[in-house]
Amino acid sequence: MEVTNTLGRRKTSVARIYMQNGTGNVTVNGRDFKEYFPTMPLQYRIRQPFMLTETEGKYDVKVVVKGGGMTGQIEAIRLGISRALVQIDEEMKPKLKAEGLLTRDPRMVERKKPGQPKARKQFQFSKR
């Protein structure tokens, strides 16, 4: 009973995934994922890697996720689960890669610049 440990990131969210053989239990920060992410679209994103690789109900997943918002956390968890599945079985990689689940999304919030109220917005210009 070997535990596979992977990491997923998205925006400022970091998800650590611990996956092992089991019955399909997914816990996020000590709570069931259906309780932590109450809506169906969010729950679908967690199950998506398992559905694509036809491994639903085969692995127990323990997730520790920090930072960011709901969507960033979901995307980080999904990337971590996909990476763990590839670590367990290399033959799952083409299916997951075709759906874009192994690509780390590099988009981050642009930093605020000095002399401006926000990243791109500028103070009102007065000609005279």
Wavefront OBJ file of the C-alpha trace (Angstrom):
o trace
v 0.000 0.000 0.000
v 2.237 2.728 -1.340
v 1.247 6.387 -1.054
v 1.853 8.586 -4.109
v 2.661 12.184 -3.239
v 2.285 15.000 -5.811
v 1.829 18.751 -5.957
v -0.545 20.940 -7.964
v -0.521 24.719 -8.277
v -2.837 27.345 -9.778
v -2.635 31.108 -9.171
v -1.774 31.303 -5.448
v -3.247 27.905 -4.521
v -1.014 24.975 -3.643
v -2.490 21.471 -3.306
v -0.574 18.512 -1.897
v -2.056 15.184 -2.994
v -1.597 11.866 -1.182
v -3.076 9.008 -3.243
v -3.230 5.301 -2.455
v -5.309 2.257 -3.403
v -8.750 2.350 -1.792
v -12.458 2.799 -2.355
v -12.641 6.265 -3.911
v -12.768 8.476 -0.803
v -11.594 12.043 -1.456
v -10.943 14.263 1.559
v -9.947 17.920 1.272
v -8.418 19.513 4.389
v -9.966 16.784 6.562
v -13.475 17.155 5.108
v -15.270 15.210 2.381
v -14.807 16.933 -0.993
v -18.590 17.142 -1.528
v -18.857 19.141 1.686
v -15.804 21.317 0.925
v -16.897 22.020 -2.683
v -20.723 22.000 -2.556
v -21.613 22.598 -6.226
v -21.710 19.934 -8.951
v -19.406 21.711 -11.470
v -16.657 21.919 -8.826
v -17.128 18.268 -7.856
v -16.983 17.280 -11.535
v -13.556 18.914 -11.902
v -12.179 16.752 -9.075
v -13.630 13.559 -10.602
v -12.581 14.456 -14.166
v -9.103 12.801 -14.135
v -10.608 9.594 -12.712
v -13.428 9.558 -15.275
v -11.019 10.043 -18.197
v -8.740 7.224 -17.043
v -11.636 4.972 -15.907
v -10.214 4.657 -12.387
v -13.179 6.028 -10.409
v -13.469 4.300 -7.034
v -9.982 2.737 -7.170
v -7.983 5.285 -5.176
v -8.332 7.119 -1.876
v -7.156 10.725 -2.103
v -6.149 12.972 0.786
v -5.701 16.631 -0.183
v -4.128 19.490 1.758
v -4.819 22.747 -0.096
v -3.879 26.296 0.878
v -4.226 29.762 -0.613
v -6.308 31.277 -3.367
v -10.009 30.961 -3.968
v -12.402 28.162 -4.812
v -11.545 27.865 -8.526
v -7.785 28.120 -7.999
v -7.933 25.385 -5.364
v -10.022 23.099 -7.594
v -7.633 23.526 -10.530
v -4.618 22.870 -8.280
v -6.228 19.694 -6.924
v -7.109 18.501 -10.435
v -3.514 18.992 -11.621
v -2.153 17.156 -8.575
v -4.522 14.201 -9.042
v -3.613 13.986 -12.744
v 0.097 13.974 -11.903
v -0.442 11.265 -9.290
v -2.313 9.062 -11.776
v 0.544 9.396 -14.280
v 3.034 8.516 -11.529
v 1.040 5.366 -10.740
v 0.535 4.303 -14.380
v 2.468 5.965 -17.231
v -0.087 4.694 -19.793
v -2.677 7.214 -18.519
v -0.538 10.159 -19.655
v -1.824 10.485 -23.279
v -5.495 10.619 -22.198
v -4.845 13.251 -19.527
v -2.507 15.282 -21.729
v -5.060 15.354 -24.569
v -7.582 16.991 -22.212
v -4.959 19.475 -20.947
v -4.995 18.194 -17.374
v -1.212 17.886 -17.097
v -0.503 21.493 -18.079
v 0.250 23.909 -15.246
v -1.690 27.135 -15.939
v 0.924 29.913 -15.603
v -1.508 32.852 -15.424
v -1.023 34.863 -12.260
v -2.299 38.221 -11.018
v -0.162 41.039 -12.386
v 1.654 43.012 -9.709
v 0.692 46.544 -8.764
v 3.188 49.119 -10.014
v 4.336 52.163 -8.051
v 2.747 55.454 -9.075
v -0.442 53.678 -10.210
v -3.558 52.666 -8.257
v -3.593 49.130 -9.743
v -1.532 47.009 -12.145
v -2.594 48.778 -15.348
v -4.964 51.541 -14.221
v -3.400 54.971 -13.981
v -4.275 58.092 -12.076
v -6.278 60.651 -14.066
v -4.053 62.689 -16.346
v -4.432 66.449 -16.196
v -3.106 68.294 -19.223
v -3.286 71.683 -17.500
l 1 2 3 4 5 6 7 8 9 10 11 12 13 14 15 16 17 18 19 20 21 22 23 24 25 26 27 28 29 30 31 32 33 34 35 36 37 38 39 40 41 42 43 44 45 46 47 48 49 50 51 52 53 54 55 56 57 58 59 60 61 62 63 64 65 66 67 68 69 70 71 72 73 74 75 76 77 78 79 80 81 82 83 84 85 86 87 88 89 90 91 92 93 94 95 96 97 98 99 100 101 102 103 104 105 106 107 108 109 110 111 112 113 114 115 116 117 118 119 120 121 122 123 124 125 126 127 128
